[in-house]
Amino acid sequence: GRTILDLTEGLQLRRSRVMGAWRIELSGFTDTMRQRLTAYGLFHEIISWKLRMFVPADSSGLPVLERVLDRFPIERVGEREAA
């Protein structure tokens, strides 16, 4: 639950708890990346006035995750700091 995947171009994938549900969140994207990531199948929500992007949690999530990782390969696997 504390693992973070650092991807190329400054992106990160992590598990986040949002509104009581676990999700896979993509962070570090720019405005120019947003349209491409949405075309890959990620969805976005505005939470606390911040745009956040997530991988779908249903059966369509795996192909979306594969597209993201094909375009932005993993550079490093790390862990979150303990609070």
Buried (B, 14 or more C-beta within 10 A) or exposed (E): EEEBBBBEEEBBBBEBEEEEEEBBBBBBBEEEBBEEBEEBBBEBEEEEEEEBBBBBEEEEBEEBBEBBBEBBEEBEEEEEEEE
